[in-house]
Each structure stands twice: as structure tokens, then as C-alpha cells.
Amino acid sequence: ETGVTQSPTHLIKTRGQQVTLRCSSQSGHNTVSWYQQALGQGPQFIFQYYREEENGRGNFPPRFSGLQFPNYSSELNVNALELDDSALYLCASSSSLGAYEQYFGPGTRLTVT
Amino acid sequence: AQSVTQPDIHITVSEGASLELRCNYSYGATPYLFWYVQSPGQGLQLLLKYFSGDTLVQGIKGFEAEFKRSQSSFNLRKPSVHWSDAAEYFCAVGEMDSSYKLIFGSGTRLLVRP
């Protein structure tokens, strides 16, 4: 059984740029959620994808957007990067839409300078 | 909205000593509760979960947690800590509004003295 994978591991961007982060869900899981973890804090929910559609969003602006593909993998896109976007971005997959049990990938560390 | 409070930012214990990490939640109905562990630079690993039934749940790595509805608590325990347990621990509660998501506490960093 393959776990959740994310790429890249680390990324450095300049303020105002755009970034795309990628996630492959655990085998058999069709729901993907994205979280932002700022330094010294717990993860915060960004949004969730199911059947290639966004299924709920946390308190994040529209410049945070995502996609889910037919193979359940997902992308997180952030436009017009700000310094406060520097964080660890975690992807989590779950076996179905109603499953609270989520399995996390190792994360992508984004630094915005 | 639900919330999770982990009152201890840091806890230091000696190797072999017992451990209890505190977690309090706010939620009207029976909550879905989780404990995750995060090693430096790593993602989150699920230690254990509570959905219903027996209020004492067993998890991986020798951890257990007890759900106490009257105290709105879900404290994590381990009878004998190993140096490899040093990490950050997060308590989370499941919330469903437009999506099924986890609400996390701010975490407790565990340091283990040799």
C-alpha cells in the first residue's frame, strides 16, 4: 500500500510569484484535503477535493486554489505569494468523503522571500 | 465552530517516566477525536482515534487516550517514554460543515531527558 506523497519537498519563491504543489493520495483513497501549517502552529484546513470538485474551504482567500485529477491526485496553487504564505503545506487523503480519518503526506515546505 | 486546546506548549519528561498530554475540545455532540505525532520536518502520523464506544482507546507505539465527556477532554498517555517519542503532538477534532475536516490544537512539544 502506497502512502500519501507530496512534491516538491522544499520550495523557495519570491513575493508575488505563483506556486503549484502536488499530492498523490494513498492507494484506494478518493478524497484529498490540504492544510497549511505555519511555524509553531497546528495545521489549518485550506480545502477538500472529492470527485474532482472542491468540497468545502477554510478561511483562505481565492488566490489559494486547487485541482483533483481522475486518479485522485491533487494540486494546490497559490497566486500572488505573500510572505505569510511561508509554511508547511500538508496533503491528507481519506477513503471516502465522510471519513474523518485522514492520512498525511510529509508536506512541502514553502518559503516566500 | 469547534476548537481544540492543548494547554501545554512544551513538556519535558525523563526517559522511562510516564507521560500525559492534555487536550480539551469544544463540541456539542459526540466528537470524533484524534491524536497525531509529527517528528521534525515530517508530516503527521495518526496515533489513535476515538469515534464511539469504549472511552479508553489504544493506539500505536504504546500510546493510549481516554475520552472524558464530562471534562471535554481527550488526554494522551504513555506509561514509559522512550527517547524516540520526542516530537510534536497534535490533538484534533473532526468537524463537518461543508466538508469533513480536522480542527487541530496548537500542539505540545515533548522533550525527553536521557
gemmi code that builds the backbone of each chain (N, CA, C; Angstrom):
import gemmi

chains = {
    "A": [
        ("GLU", (0.850, -1.206, 0.000), (0.000, 0.000, 0.000), (0.876, 1.244, 0.000)),
        ("THR", (0.646, 2.116, -0.973), (1.442, 3.339, -1.092), (0.807, 4.432, -0.270)),
        ("GLY", (1.637, 5.144, 0.525), (1.125, 6.231, 1.327), (0.985, 7.500, 0.517)),
        ("VAL", (0.656, 8.579, 1.209), (0.497, 9.880, 0.574), (1.883, 10.455, 0.256)),
        ("THR", (2.047, 10.890, -0.969), (3.320, 11.509, -1.355), (3.074, 12.936, -1.811)),
        ("GLN", (4.074, 13.776, -1.594), (3.969, 15.181, -1.976), (5.268, 15.623, -2.649)),
        ("SER", (5.113, 16.562, -3.583), (6.296, 17.136, -4.229), (6.053, 18.599, -4.548)),
        ("PRO", (7.114, 19.403, -4.531), (8.456, 19.070, -4.082), (8.537, 19.037, -2.554)),
        ("THR", (9.694, 18.717, -2.038), (9.888, 18.690, -0.596), (10.049, 20.103, -0.050)),
        ("HIS", (10.839, 20.865, -0.738), (11.095, 22.253, -0.352), (10.976, 23.140, -1.582)),
        ("LEU", (10.633, 24.403, -1.325), (10.446, 25.350, -2.420), (10.701, 26.744, -1.887)),
        ("ILE", (11.439, 27.525, -2.651), (11.650, 28.931, -2.294), (11.130, 29.790, -3.433)),
        ("LYS", (10.259, 30.721, -3.092), (9.657, 31.606, -4.077), (9.778, 33.046, -3.603)),
        ("THR", (9.578, 33.943, -4.553), (9.611, 35.365, -4.263), (8.192, 35.893, -4.149)),
        ("ARG", (8.011, 36.874, -3.291), (6.698, 37.503, -3.119), (6.124, 37.924, -4.472)),
        ("GLY", (4.856, 37.627, -4.693), (4.191, 37.963, -5.934), (4.177, 36.828, -6.956)),
        ("GLN", (5.045, 35.835, -6.782), (5.072, 34.709, -7.703), (3.923, 33.747, -7.442)),
        ("GLN", (3.848, 32.739, -8.290), (2.829, 31.703, -8.174), (3.524, 30.368, -7.922)),
        ("VAL", (2.831, 29.462, -7.226), (3.426, 28.166, -6.916), (2.384, 27.065, -7.063)),
        ("THR", (2.847, 25.883, -7.459), (1.982, 24.700, -7.548), (2.614, 23.578, -6.744)),
        ("LEU", (1.844, 23.022, -5.831), (2.272, 21.894, -5.015), (1.451, 20.681, -5.417)),
        ("ARG", (2.076, 19.496, -5.348), (1.420, 18.297, -5.832), (1.302, 17.233, -4.756)),
        ("CYS", (0.258, 16.413, -4.889), (-0.033, 15.391, -3.897), (-0.610, 14.158, -4.583)),
        ("SER", (-0.102, 13.012, -4.228), (-0.697, 11.752, -4.657), (-1.314, 11.069, -3.447)),
        ("SER", (-2.577, 10.750, -3.554), (-3.287, 10.190, -2.408), (-2.885, 8.737, -2.176)),
        ("GLN", (-3.199, 8.271, -0.975), (-2.941, 6.871, -0.638), (-3.797, 5.980, -1.520)),
        ("SER", (-3.257, 4.828, -1.840), (-3.957, 3.887, -2.692), (-5.364, 3.619, -2.167)),
        ("GLY", (-6.357, 3.770, -3.047), (-7.738, 3.497, -2.677), (-8.472, 4.676, -2.059)),
        ("HIS", (-7.789, 5.776, -1.842), (-8.419, 6.953, -1.246), (-8.858, 7.930, -2.332)),
        ("ASN", (-10.110, 8.430, -2.220), (-10.633, 9.295, -3.265), (-10.844, 10.739, -2.818)),
        ("THR", (-10.528, 11.039, -1.582), (-10.755, 12.390, -1.043), (-9.432, 12.965, -0.575)),
        ("VAL", (-9.175, 14.200, -0.974), (-7.909, 14.851, -0.627), (-8.192, 16.178, 0.056)),
        ("SER", (-7.500, 16.422, 1.147), (-7.610, 17.695, 1.860), (-6.234, 18.332, 1.942)),
        ("TRP", (-6.216, 19.649, 1.941), (-4.967, 20.406, 2.065), (-5.012, 21.237, 3.340)),
        ("TYR", (-3.863, 21.283, 4.008), (-3.725, 22.050, 5.235), (-2.460, 22.910, 5.153)),
        ("GLN", (-2.514, 24.050, 5.817), (-1.348, 24.916, 5.954), (-0.905, 24.891, 7.405)),
        ("GLN", (0.379, 24.642, 7.626), (0.906, 24.648, 8.984), (2.004, 25.704, 9.087)),
        ("ALA", (1.664, 26.833, 9.686), (2.668, 27.860, 9.927), (3.571, 27.413, 11.076)),
        ("LEU", (4.736, 28.019, 11.146), (5.720, 27.623, 12.145), (5.162, 27.763, 13.557)),
        ("GLY", (5.249, 26.707, 14.324), (4.807, 26.747, 15.710), (3.312, 26.629, 15.906)),
        ("GLN", (2.587, 26.306, 14.857), (1.125, 26.196, 14.952), (0.638, 24.836, 14.485)),
        ("GLY", (-0.607, 24.570, 14.769), (-1.234, 23.370, 14.242), (-1.692, 23.591, 12.818)),
        ("PRO", (-1.898, 22.527, 12.071), (-2.378, 22.661, 10.693), (-3.754, 23.321, 10.626)),
        ("GLN", (-3.949, 24.115, 9.579), (-5.245, 24.747, 9.330), (-5.780, 24.287, 7.984)),
        ("PHE", (-7.044, 23.961, 7.965), (-7.705, 23.429, 6.775), (-7.818, 24.495, 5.690)),
        ("ILE", (-7.358, 24.135, 4.481), (-7.480, 25.042, 3.339), (-8.730, 24.675, 2.541)),
        ("PHE", (-8.749, 23.470, 1.986), (-9.920, 22.968, 1.265), (-9.803, 21.468, 1.070)),
        ("GLN", (-10.908, 20.908, 0.554), (-11.004, 19.471, 0.329), (-11.522, 19.216, -1.083)),
        ("TYR", (-11.039, 18.142, -1.694), (-11.499, 17.765, -3.030), (-12.036, 16.345, -3.037)),
        ("TYR", (-13.144, 16.199, -3.736), (-13.786, 14.894, -3.905), (-14.384, 14.861, -5.291)),
        ("ARG", (-14.117, 13.805, -6.012), (-14.633, 13.652, -7.382), (-14.319, 14.885, -8.212)),
        ("GLU", (-13.108, 15.362, -8.064), (-12.566, 16.453, -8.881), (-13.230, 17.800, -8.626)),
        ("GLU", (-13.983, 17.902, -7.532), (-14.614, 19.177, -7.205), (-14.270, 19.591, -5.778)),
        ("GLU", (-14.189, 20.890, -5.575), (-13.942, 21.398, -4.240), (-15.152, 21.118, -3.358)),
        ("ASN", (-14.871, 20.558, -2.190), (-15.935, 20.193, -1.265), (-15.682, 20.861, 0.078)),
        ("GLY", (-15.740, 22.173, 0.097), (-15.540, 22.892, 1.339), (-14.193, 23.582, 1.373)),
        ("ARG", (-14.191, 24.755, 1.982), (-12.995, 25.577, 2.047), (-12.899, 26.213, 3.426)),
        ("GLY", (-11.694, 26.340, 3.912), (-11.473, 27.050, 5.170), (-11.323, 28.540, 4.913)),
        ("ASN", (-10.817, 29.243, 5.882), (-10.718, 30.696, 5.814), (-9.461, 31.125, 5.054)),
        ("PHE", (-9.430, 30.813, 3.774), (-8.305, 31.172, 2.908), (-8.835, 31.929, 1.707)),
        ("PRO", (-8.060, 32.916, 1.209), (-8.543, 33.733, 0.086), (-8.567, 32.952, -1.223)),
        ("PRO", (-9.244, 33.495, -2.235), (-9.374, 32.800, -3.528), (-8.058, 32.571, -4.247)),
        ("ARG", (-6.996, 33.286, -3.865), (-5.727, 33.046, -4.545), (-5.156, 31.652, -4.192)),
        ("PHE", (-5.763, 30.997, -3.222), (-5.481, 29.583, -2.957), (-6.530, 28.776, -3.744)),
        ("SER", (-6.058, 27.985, -4.683), (-6.972, 27.189, -5.473), (-6.412, 25.782, -5.634)),
        ("GLY", (-7.260, 24.883, -6.094), (-6.794, 23.506, -6.217), (-7.429, 22.786, -7.371)),
        ("LEU", (-6.927, 21.588, -7.579), (-7.469, 20.689, -8.583), (-7.374, 19.274, -8.045)),
        ("GLN", (-8.298, 18.425, -8.507), (-8.145, 16.994, -8.292), (-8.315, 16.311, -9.635)),
        ("PHE", (-7.515, 15.317, -9.867), (-7.497, 14.629, -11.153), (-8.228, 13.289, -11.044)),
        ("PRO", (-8.563, 12.680, -12.202), (-9.309, 11.411, -12.167), (-8.622, 10.314, -11.364)),
        ("ASN", (-7.299, 10.364, -11.235), (-6.607, 9.338, -10.435), (-6.535, 9.733, -8.960)),
        ("TYR", (-7.276, 10.768, -8.577), (-7.413, 11.288, -7.204), (-6.219, 12.107, -6.741)),
        ("SER", (-5.174, 12.231, -7.541), (-4.094, 13.126, -7.152), (-4.591, 14.563, -7.173)),
        ("SER", (-3.822, 15.457, -6.566), (-4.328, 16.817, -6.392), (-3.200, 17.823, -6.494)),
        ("GLU", (-3.569, 19.039, -6.826), (-2.645, 20.167, -6.825), (-3.194, 21.289, -5.962)),
        ("LEU", (-2.282, 22.003, -5.327), (-2.612, 23.237, -4.625), (-1.855, 24.354, -5.342)),
        ("ASN", (-2.572, 25.377, -5.761), (-1.975, 26.526, -6.420), (-2.159, 27.760, -5.546)),
        ("VAL", (-1.092, 28.523, -5.429), (-1.185, 29.780, -4.697), (-0.643, 30.879, -5.597)),
        ("ASN", (-1.491, 31.871, -5.875), (-1.097, 33.018, -6.690), (-0.693, 34.186, -5.813)),
        ("ALA", (0.062, 35.109, -6.414), (0.426, 36.359, -5.728), (0.941, 36.080, -4.324)),
        ("LEU", (1.986, 35.286, -4.236), (2.511, 34.859, -2.950), (2.843, 36.024, -2.031)),
        ("GLU", (2.521, 35.823, -0.762), (2.841, 36.789, 0.278), (3.804, 36.138, 1.271)),
        ("LEU", (4.488, 36.984, 2.025), (5.457, 36.466, 2.983), (4.788, 35.508, 3.974)),
        ("ASP", (3.553, 35.818, 4.367), (2.819, 34.989, 5.337), (2.416, 33.625, 4.780)),
        ("ASP", (2.611, 33.419, 3.492), (2.307, 32.108, 2.916), (3.413, 31.100, 3.216)),
        ("SER", (4.517, 31.564, 3.756), (5.594, 30.652, 4.145), (5.081, 29.688, 5.206)),
        ("ALA", (5.159, 28.408, 4.911), (4.573, 27.410, 5.805), (4.876, 26.020, 5.273)),
        ("LEU", (4.490, 25.021, 6.059), (4.499, 23.636, 5.605), (3.100, 23.334, 5.082)),
        ("TYR", (3.003, 22.876, 3.866), (1.710, 22.551, 3.271), (1.556, 21.034, 3.265)),
        ("LEU", (0.508, 20.598, 3.927), (0.254, 19.176, 4.116), (-0.948, 18.744, 3.300)),
        ("CYS", (-0.788, 17.614, 2.658), (-1.883, 16.988, 1.945), (-2.306, 15.757, 2.742)),
        ("ALA", (-3.590, 15.525, 2.816), (-4.112, 14.355, 3.514), (-5.146, 13.668, 2.648)),
        ("SER", (-5.147, 12.355, 2.663), (-6.172, 11.645, 1.914), (-7.022, 10.803, 2.861)),
        ("SER", (-8.245, 10.550, 2.426), (-9.156, 9.710, 3.199), (-9.920, 8.810, 2.235)),
        ("SER", (-10.459, 7.734, 2.801), (-11.004, 6.671, 1.953), (-12.340, 7.023, 1.315)),
        ("SER", (-13.038, 7.996, 1.897), (-14.310, 8.403, 1.326), (-14.632, 9.796, 1.813)),
        ("LEU", (-15.653, 10.391, 1.249), (-15.982, 11.767, 1.586), (-16.324, 11.918, 3.064)),
        ("GLY", (-17.015, 10.942, 3.625), (-17.454, 11.072, 5.005), (-16.473, 10.563, 6.040)),
        ("ALA", (-15.277, 10.238, 5.625), (-14.301, 9.666, 6.553), (-13.467, 10.767, 7.192)),
        ("TYR", (-13.534, 10.846, 8.510), (-12.713, 11.817, 9.213), (-11.258, 11.381, 9.297)),
        ("GLU", (-11.022, 10.079, 9.247), (-9.674, 9.562, 9.413), (-8.858, 9.936, 8.191)),
        ("GLN", (-7.869, 10.779, 8.385), (-7.076, 11.287, 7.281), (-5.614, 10.904, 7.467)),
        ("TYR", (-4.975, 10.591, 6.353), (-3.579, 10.175, 6.362), (-2.763, 11.227, 5.627)),
        ("PHE", (-1.726, 11.686, 6.306), (-0.987, 12.840, 5.828), (0.296, 12.455, 5.095)),
        ("GLY", (0.631, 13.283, 4.128), (1.914, 13.180, 3.466), (2.978, 13.919, 4.260)),
        ("PRO", (4.217, 13.884, 3.769), (5.326, 14.513, 4.501), (5.331, 16.035, 4.410)),
        ("GLY", (4.579, 16.588, 3.479), (4.493, 18.043, 3.382), (5.476, 18.652, 2.403)),
        ("THR", (5.152, 19.870, 1.996), (6.045, 20.707, 1.192), (6.334, 21.968, 1.990)),
        ("ARG", (7.598, 22.227, 2.209), (7.992, 23.433, 2.939), (8.170, 24.560, 1.937)),
        ("LEU", (7.300, 25.576, 2.009), (7.353, 26.727, 1.115), (7.911, 27.923, 1.872)),
        ("THR", (8.932, 28.527, 1.299), (9.493, 29.750, 1.854), (9.307, 30.859, 0.836)),
        ("VAL", (8.701, 31.956, 1.269), (8.481, 33.110, 0.401), (9.375, 34.245, 0.885)),
        ("THR", (10.218, 34.740, -0.013), (11.159, 35.821, 0.365), (10.795, 37.123, -0.336)),
    ],
    "B": [
        ("ALA", (-18.396, 27.034, 15.967), (-17.267, 26.277, 15.432), (-16.560, 25.550, 16.577)),
        ("GLN", (-16.036, 24.404, 16.198), (-15.325, 23.631, 17.202), (-13.938, 24.196, 17.430)),
        ("SER", (-13.360, 23.858, 18.565), (-11.985, 24.267, 18.846), (-11.310, 23.216, 19.701)),
        ("VAL", (-10.000, 23.229, 19.663), (-9.185, 22.294, 20.430), (-8.115, 23.094, 21.164)),
        ("THR", (-7.953, 22.799, 22.429), (-6.954, 23.479, 23.236), (-5.963, 22.466, 23.784)),
        ("GLN", (-4.700, 22.741, 23.548), (-3.638, 21.958, 24.159), (-2.881, 22.932, 25.064)),
        ("PRO", (-3.130, 22.865, 26.357), (-2.639, 23.904, 27.258), (-1.131, 23.923, 27.461)),
        ("ASP", (-0.470, 22.821, 27.183), (0.975, 22.744, 27.400), (1.725, 22.908, 26.084)),
        ("ILE", (2.536, 23.975, 25.999), (3.311, 24.187, 24.777), (4.481, 23.216, 24.723)),
        ("HIS", (5.161, 23.069, 25.863), (6.287, 22.151, 25.977), (6.094, 21.279, 27.208)),
        ("ILE", (6.543, 20.034, 27.094), (6.611, 19.146, 28.248), (7.931, 18.393, 28.168)),
        ("THR", (8.620, 18.312, 29.300), (9.873, 17.554, 29.360), (9.710, 16.430, 30.363)),
        ("VAL", (10.031, 15.211, 29.934), (9.984, 14.054, 30.826), (11.278, 13.274, 30.694)),
        ("SER", (11.596, 12.526, 31.697), (12.780, 11.657, 31.654), (12.430, 10.361, 30.960)),
        ("GLU", (13.397, 9.802, 30.274), (13.166, 8.516, 29.623), (12.752, 7.484, 30.652)),
        ("GLY", (11.716, 6.733, 30.349), (11.194, 5.731, 31.263), (10.069, 6.231, 32.143)),
        ("ALA", (9.899, 7.532, 32.227), (8.817, 8.104, 33.024), (7.517, 8.031, 32.247)),
        ("SER", (6.414, 8.225, 32.988), (5.112, 8.233, 32.338), (4.828, 9.609, 31.747)),
        ("LEU", (3.864, 9.618, 30.831), (3.555, 10.848, 30.095), (2.053, 11.039, 30.020)),
        ("GLU", (1.613, 12.275, 30.183), (0.223, 12.623, 29.873), (0.211, 13.979, 29.195)),
        ("LEU", (-0.349, 14.020, 28.002), (-0.530, 15.260, 27.249), (-2.008, 15.606, 27.256)),
        ("ARG", (-2.285, 16.866, 27.566), (-3.667, 17.280, 27.744), (-4.284, 17.827, 26.463)),
        ("CYS", (-5.567, 17.563, 26.319), (-6.325, 18.075, 25.179), (-7.751, 18.331, 25.628)),
        ("ASN", (-8.245, 19.525, 25.368), (-9.642, 19.852, 25.622), (-10.287, 20.322, 24.333)),
        ("TYR", (-11.529, 19.972, 24.138), (-12.210, 20.328, 22.905), (-13.533, 20.992, 23.247)),
        ("SER", (-14.063, 21.714, 22.280), (-15.421, 22.241, 22.425), (-16.235, 21.730, 21.247)),
        ("TYR", (-17.304, 21.039, 21.564), (-18.188, 20.483, 20.533), (-19.465, 20.050, 21.208)),
        ("GLY", (-20.577, 20.269, 20.540), (-21.861, 19.991, 21.162), (-22.204, 18.520, 21.252)),
        ("ALA", (-21.942, 17.780, 20.194), (-22.329, 16.370, 20.161), (-21.111, 15.501, 20.481)),
        ("THR", (-21.243, 14.210, 20.288), (-20.106, 13.319, 20.490), (-19.072, 13.587, 19.411)),
        ("PRO", (-17.883, 13.935, 19.814), (-16.867, 14.315, 18.825), (-16.111, 13.110, 18.269)),
        ("TYR", (-15.544, 13.311, 17.101), (-14.537, 12.397, 16.580), (-13.184, 13.006, 16.944)),
        ("LEU", (-12.374, 12.279, 17.687), (-11.140, 12.819, 18.245), (-9.929, 12.030, 17.779)),
        ("PHE", (-8.828, 12.741, 17.614), (-7.612, 12.141, 17.087), (-6.394, 12.695, 17.813)),
        ("TRP", (-5.356, 11.878, 17.851), (-4.021, 12.333, 18.219), (-3.069, 11.974, 17.071)),
        ("TYR", (-2.290, 12.994, 16.674), (-1.261, 12.814, 15.658), (0.089, 13.178, 16.258)),
        ("VAL", (1.154, 12.577, 15.697), (2.510, 12.915, 16.093), (3.271, 13.406, 14.868)),
        ("GLN", (4.109, 14.402, 15.086), (4.902, 14.977, 14.000), (6.357, 15.081, 14.437)),
        ("SER", (7.210, 14.325, 13.776), (8.648, 14.441, 14.025), (9.173, 15.618, 13.221)),
        ("PRO", (10.317, 16.169, 13.631), (10.840, 17.363, 12.959), (10.934, 17.195, 11.445)),
        ("GLY", (10.349, 18.150, 10.733), (10.413, 18.133, 9.277), (9.553, 17.088, 8.611)),
        ("GLN", (8.695, 16.454, 9.378), (7.880, 15.357, 8.838), (6.401, 15.729, 8.802)),
        ("GLY", (5.627, 14.894, 8.150), (4.181, 15.045, 8.170), (3.606, 14.484, 9.458)),
        ("LEU", (2.310, 14.327, 9.489), (1.604, 13.871, 10.683), (1.315, 12.384, 10.583)),
        ("GLN", (1.563, 11.689, 11.692), (1.243, 10.266, 11.756), (0.118, 10.070, 12.762)),
        ("LEU", (-0.904, 9.334, 12.376), (-2.037, 9.081, 13.248), (-1.640, 8.101, 14.345)),
        ("LEU", (-1.804, 8.526, 15.604), (-1.503, 7.658, 16.740), (-2.726, 6.844, 17.153)),
        ("LEU", (-3.855, 7.511, 17.269), (-5.085, 6.837, 17.675), (-6.268, 7.740, 17.406)),
        ("LYS", (-7.469, 7.127, 17.508), (-8.699, 7.858, 17.243), (-9.801, 7.367, 18.152)),
        ("TYR", (-10.762, 8.255, 18.405), (-11.970, 7.890, 19.132), (-13.169, 8.332, 18.318)),
        ("PHE", (-14.065, 7.374, 18.069), (-15.309, 7.682, 17.374), (-16.501, 7.448, 18.293)),
        ("SER", (-16.494, 6.311, 18.975), (-17.583, 5.982, 19.880), (-17.172, 4.743, 20.668)),
        ("GLY", (-18.021, 4.342, 21.628), (-17.762, 3.105, 22.347), (-16.836, 3.289, 23.529)),
        ("ASP", (-15.967, 2.329, 23.724), (-15.047, 2.325, 24.856), (-14.276, 3.638, 24.910)),
        ("THR", (-14.305, 4.283, 26.057), (-13.694, 5.608, 26.165), (-12.180, 5.565, 26.289)),
        ("LEU", (-11.609, 4.395, 26.509), (-10.163, 4.238, 26.557), (-9.737, 3.577, 25.255)),
        ("VAL", (-8.979, 4.293, 24.471), (-8.576, 3.768, 23.161), (-7.076, 3.548, 23.124)),
        ("GLN", (-6.705, 2.482, 22.471), (-5.299, 2.134, 22.329), (-4.815, 2.542, 20.941)),
        ("GLY", (-3.570, 2.971, 20.884), (-3.016, 3.367, 19.610), (-1.693, 2.682, 19.339)),
        ("ILE", (-0.973, 3.233, 18.393), (0.322, 2.667, 18.045), (1.394, 3.179, 18.995)),
        ("LYS", (2.537, 2.530, 18.986), (3.709, 2.937, 19.766), (3.445, 2.951, 21.272)),
        ("GLY", (2.476, 2.198, 21.744), (2.209, 2.111, 23.172), (1.400, 3.255, 23.760)),
        ("PHE", (0.846, 4.104, 22.939), (0.035, 5.223, 23.409), (-1.418, 4.812, 23.623)),
        ("GLU", (-2.062, 5.498, 24.552), (-3.491, 5.361, 24.773), (-4.065, 6.725, 25.090)),
        ("ALA", (-5.368, 6.848, 24.947), (-6.041, 8.103, 25.269), (-7.395, 7.787, 25.860)),
        ("GLU", (-7.854, 8.664, 26.735), (-9.147, 8.466, 27.386), (-10.064, 9.638, 27.087)),
        ("PHE", (-11.240, 9.338, 26.586), (-12.263, 10.333, 26.311), (-13.100, 10.527, 27.569)),
        ("LYS", (-13.164, 11.760, 28.044), (-13.989, 12.088, 29.206), (-14.955, 13.195, 28.798)),
        ("ARG", (-16.199, 12.790, 28.564), (-17.196, 13.744, 28.088), (-17.433, 14.849, 29.110)),
        ("SER", (-17.476, 14.487, 30.390), (-17.796, 15.470, 31.434), (-16.735, 16.572, 31.522)),
        ("GLN", (-15.522, 16.244, 31.112), (-14.431, 17.215, 31.170), (-14.062, 17.744, 29.790)),
        ("SER", (-14.761, 17.281, 28.759), (-14.434, 17.662, 27.365), (-12.941, 17.472, 27.106)),
        ("SER", (-12.448, 16.319, 27.522), (-11.017, 16.082, 27.390), (-10.733, 14.779, 26.661)),
        ("PHE", (-9.554, 14.719, 26.107), (-9.088, 13.519, 25.393), (-7.577, 13.501, 25.564)),
        ("ASN", (-7.139, 13.133, 26.760), (-5.722, 13.192, 27.105), (-4.972, 11.956, 26.617)),
        ("LEU", (-3.772, 12.192, 26.156), (-2.906, 11.128, 25.631), (-1.947, 10.676, 26.724)),
        ("ARG", (-1.755, 9.353, 26.834), (-0.877, 8.833, 27.883), (0.040, 7.758, 27.324)),
        ("LYS", (1.173, 7.629, 28.022), (2.078, 6.524, 27.746), (2.768, 6.180, 29.058)),
        ("PRO", (2.800, 4.914, 29.429), (3.335, 4.548, 30.740), (4.842, 4.714, 30.861)),
        ("SER", (5.580, 4.568, 29.764), (7.032, 4.656, 29.837), (7.549, 5.255, 28.537)),
        ("VAL", (8.102, 6.446, 28.630), (8.505, 7.184, 27.430), (9.892, 6.747, 26.978)),
        ("HIS", (10.058, 6.662, 25.674), (11.340, 6.333, 25.052), (11.891, 7.584, 24.386)),
        ("TRP", (13.225, 7.646, 24.247), (13.819, 8.846, 23.649), (13.247, 9.133, 22.271)),
        ("SER", (12.860, 8.087, 21.546), (12.333, 8.273, 20.192), (10.933, 8.900, 20.184)),
        ("ASP", (10.318, 9.054, 21.355), (8.996, 9.688, 21.421), (9.089, 11.205, 21.348)),
        ("ALA", (10.281, 11.753, 21.433), (10.438, 13.205, 21.346), (9.921, 13.683, 19.996)),
        ("ALA", (8.937, 14.571, 20.034), (8.258, 15.022, 18.813), (7.215, 16.051, 19.209)),
        ("GLU", (6.443, 16.513, 18.226), (5.306, 17.391, 18.493), (4.038, 16.559, 18.370)),
        ("TYR", (3.140, 16.777, 19.309), (1.904, 16.008, 19.353), (0.714, 16.952, 19.171)),
        ("PHE", (-0.183, 16.552, 18.282), (-1.355, 17.357, 17.975), (-2.627, 16.575, 18.264)),
        ("CYS", (-3.522, 17.235, 18.963), (-4.869, 16.723, 19.166), (-5.772, 17.368, 18.123)),
        ("ALA", (-6.736, 16.633, 17.617), (-7.628, 17.172, 16.590), (-9.037, 16.639, 16.792)),
        ("VAL", (-10.001, 17.431, 16.349), (-11.403, 17.017, 16.377), (-11.960, 17.110, 14.964)),
        ("GLY", (-12.792, 16.167, 14.594), (-13.400, 16.183, 13.269), (-14.604, 17.094, 13.246)),
        ("GLU", (-14.706, 17.889, 12.209), (-15.844, 18.809, 12.070), (-16.437, 18.628, 10.690)),
        ("MET", (-17.760, 18.609, 10.634), (-18.427, 18.537, 9.346), (-19.335, 19.742, 9.190)),
        ("ASP", (-19.006, 20.622, 8.240), (-19.975, 21.626, 7.811), (-20.151, 21.433, 6.307)),
        ("SER", (-19.371, 22.089, 5.502), (-19.431, 21.815, 4.067), (-18.468, 20.707, 3.688)),
        ("SER", (-17.618, 20.324, 4.568), (-16.649, 19.263, 4.311), (-16.278, 18.603, 5.628)),
        ("TYR", (-15.675, 17.440, 5.507), (-15.198, 16.731, 6.686), (-13.749, 17.135, 6.907)),
        ("LYS", (-13.488, 17.912, 7.930), (-12.143, 18.408, 8.138), (-11.739, 18.219, 9.585)),
        ("LEU", (-10.436, 18.352, 9.811), (-9.895, 18.252, 11.152), (-9.543, 19.646, 11.661)),
        ("ILE", (-9.926, 19.886, 12.919), (-9.543, 21.114, 13.610), (-8.463, 20.724, 14.611)),
        ("PHE", (-7.304, 21.329, 14.474), (-6.160, 20.954, 15.297), (-5.920, 21.932, 16.435)),
        ("GLY", (-5.369, 21.388, 17.519), (-4.803, 22.237, 18.546), (-3.455, 22.765, 18.098)),
        ("SER", (-2.857, 23.580, 18.945), (-1.597, 24.216, 18.579), (-0.378, 23.335, 18.843)),
        ("GLY", (-0.619, 22.184, 19.442), (0.455, 21.217, 19.611), (1.168, 21.315, 20.946)),
        ("THR", (1.754, 20.192, 21.350), (2.621, 20.121, 22.530), (3.931, 19.474, 22.102)),
        ("ARG", (5.026, 20.170, 22.376), (6.340, 19.610, 22.041), (6.854, 18.816, 23.224)),
        ("LEU", (7.149, 17.551, 22.962), (7.660, 16.658, 24.002), (9.171, 16.545, 23.887)),
        ("LEU", (9.834, 16.857, 24.975), (11.284, 16.671, 25.076), (11.545, 15.534, 26.054)),
        ("VAL", (12.493, 14.661, 25.730), (12.802, 13.508, 26.575), (14.231, 13.617, 27.079)),
        ("ARG", (14.366, 13.649, 28.395), (15.694, 13.697, 29.032), (16.250, 12.286, 29.118)),
        ("PRO", (17.539, 12.121, 28.804), (18.125, 10.777, 28.886), (18.261, 10.306, 30.334)),
    ],
}
model = gemmi.Model(1)
for chain_id, residues in chains.items():
    chain = gemmi.Chain(chain_id)
    for i, (resn, *xyz) in enumerate(residues, 1):
        res = gemmi.Residue()
        res.name, res.seqid = resn, gemmi.SeqId(i, " ")
        for name, pos in zip(("N", "CA", "C"), xyz):
            atom = gemmi.Atom()
            atom.name, atom.element = name, gemmi.Element(name[0])
            atom.pos, atom.b_iso = gemmi.Position(*pos), 0.0
            res.add_atom(atom)
        chain.add_residue(res)
    model.add_chain(chain)
structure = gemmi.Structure()
structure.add_model(model)
structure.setup_entities()
